Amino acid sequence: MDLIIRRAALTTHKPGRDVPVDIAIDAGRIVAVEANLAAVAAQEIDAAGGLVTPPFVDAHFHLDATLSYGLPRVNVSGTLLEGIALWGELKPELTQEALVERALQYCDWAVARGLLAIRSHVDVCDSRLLAVEALIEVKRRVAPYLDLQLVAFPQDGLLRSAGAFENLKRAIAMGVDVVGGIPHFERTMADGAESIRLLCEFAAEKGLPVDMHCDESDDPMSRHIETLCKEAHRLGLGGRVAGSHLTSMHSMDNYYVSKLLPLMRESGVAAIANPLINITLQGRADTYPKRRGMTRVPEMLAAGINVAFGHDCAMDPWYSLGSADMLEVAHMGLHVAQMTGVDAMHAAFDAVTVNAARILGLDGYGIAPGCRGDCVLLDARDPVEAIRLRASRLAVICGGRIVARTPPARAALALPGRPLEVDFKLRR
Ligand code: FE2
């Protein structure tokens, strides 16, 4: 046995009702999950009742833009429009070496945060496909410890940007995994619908998944999700299609949404909300009341639609913050969607773990015999405490090997008659 984590709480663990379990990993796979395991291992970790979760999964990110903060200048207004202008200024200056270096640095942060799978969009509108080449190289280099899935993303529009479809096809031929799109950015609603048809037919022909930026708008009439569902249904792509953002749904007419949600369920289209970005970029043109802009997460979950949360951006032209922390993403998503019920808080944790893993189609994901030997020990006893504290990742394990450690967050106190240390957990 390579590694045993003793006395671990799982996400399903009920304190006081369930005994913590031991998790044994051998030859890269979990081989046993049971209480008081008799076996011994070359290396052992005492979780002491701490939560052990499968790794965090980011269903929506942009590795080609990440960590470019300040290049060539910062986004002074913090708006989407200045972000797009900035990206336009940065693109001609991109070099493959710098793209690879920044993406690798972000992957280091991700591993340190227990984030071991990322679906990243990559802009294919530059005919040089520099970013595609760079991220394929990054994917190869991080493969031993991080699942990187790439989406061919026509940022400037499939039909609106000359050569974009050819570039997208070239990117797929080079090894990009998923077909992307941005229907709401095409010139007309009709062009948007046409781009969805073309992209879904291409994906069906190639047997690939689809993940489109879809309806990232405050316009309640931006209804491309409807067309995406129809095409997924028509072409039998169900389960392989995701709509990212879907922010227009926040502003849609309720009656229309009551028709839309069953349509999404029927077609098997999953949804990816990006709370950090949606709450900062949407509703920007409003005065007050100011819309939150994030899509209808609890309603979609209640309708049986798979919903994940993505990080989307970190220190790039659109967003100056972020540190690869999917617990920060879950924390924001929970607040924006008012998911404060007990089950809803657990659902927010699922949105950055198991739900996202389903969208990426990850094999062997979970804490059970036969699953991959990948997991994260958190300085928290349950998922809600993990979100509340954005808990330290005490140990990140990949293939049965510890790949990152973070010390627990503790503050030293110097107060008469009070404890010497606080860890922000309720004393039970
Ligand atoms: Fe995005």
Boltz pocket constraint, residues with backbone or C-beta under 6 A from the ligand:
constraints:
  - pocket:
      binder: B
      contacts: [[A, 60], [A, 61], [A, 62], [A, 121], [A, 213], [A, 312]]
      max_distance: 6.0
